[in-house]
């Protein structure tokens, strides 16, 4: 009985406090808009997975639009999306756009991709 109690307490301590996940719309202003340039990694990590996926796809489209790109490589996009979310979970104080910048720069450096100035 004592072993079970100790195991139960240890499990509770290791698990730590669980944060409730919220819908992405929680971060919208009163008019329903989310300022994607101010959204933090903590906020992204605190949303439901499908909302985080949705948002990172939106960011991908935004960045590709700025670069006048119209192609998407699905496997790469999913992989980079995952890396952004992982980076955000490790760096909750950063803005999502900062995390995207870090992940993309690391990816380009790893692949030897040079950006035009």
N, C-alpha and C positions, 0 to 999 in steps of 0.2 A: 504494500500500500504506500509506504513512504517513497519507494522508487518511482511509483506512478505519479505521485504528487510532485516530486523533484523534476521529473521529465516534463510534466505539464507546465510547471513554472518556467523551466528553462526554455521551452518552446515559445511561451508567451513573451519572454524577454527577447529572444532572438528575433521573433517576428516583428517586434516593435509596434508602434502605433500605425494603424492603417489609415491612410487618407482616403476620404470618400472621393470617388471620381465624379466629375460634373460634366454636363453637356457644354459643348463649345459656346453655345449662345449665352452662357453665364457671363462671358467676358465681353458681351456686346454693350454698347451704350444704349441710352433710352430709345434711340431711333432704330436699334437693331444692328448697328454697324460695329465691326471689330477693327480696331486700328492694328493692322498686321505688322506695322513697324514698331509697335510698342509691346506686342505680346511677348511675355517672358517664357523661358524654358519651363519654369515651374508650372505655369498655366497650361502649356502644351502637355506636359507630363501628367497633369492632373485631370485631363479630359479622358473620355472613353477612347479606346483604341481606334474605333471607326472614325471618331471626330479628328483624332490626331492624323490618321491616314488621309482623311479628306483635306485637312488643312495643309499638309505637306505637299499633296498633289496640287493644291491651289498655288502654293508658293512656287512650285516647279513651273507651272504655267506662267506665273508672273515673271519669273526670271527669264524664262525662254522667250517671252514676249518682249522683254527689254532688250534681249540679245538678237531679236528678230529671227529666232529659230522656230521651226515648225515641225520638228521631228522629235520623237520620244523613243528611247530604248527602254522597254518596260522593265527588264531585269535590272538594269543599272539604276533606273529611277527607284525601284523598290529597295534595292540595296542601299542607296544613298539616303532614302527616306528613313530606313531603319537606323543608319548611322547618325542621322540628325537627332532622332528620338533618343538614342543611347547617349549621345553627347549632351542633350538637354537634361536627361535624368541625372547625369554626373555634374552638370553645371546649371542648377536651377536659377541662379541669379542673372544669367545672361539672357539677352533677348534672342528670340528664335532666329531673327535675321543674322545675328552674330554667329550663332551655331551653324547656320547654313554656310556662311562664309568660311568658317574653320574647316568644316567637313569637305566643302568643294575644293578649297585650296589644298588640303591633304590628298584628296583624290587626284587632282591634277598633277601634283608633285610626284605622287606614286606612279602615275601613268606617263610622266614626262610630257604632259600637255602644256604648251606655251600659249599664253593669252596674247592677243593683239593689243597693242597700246593705243 
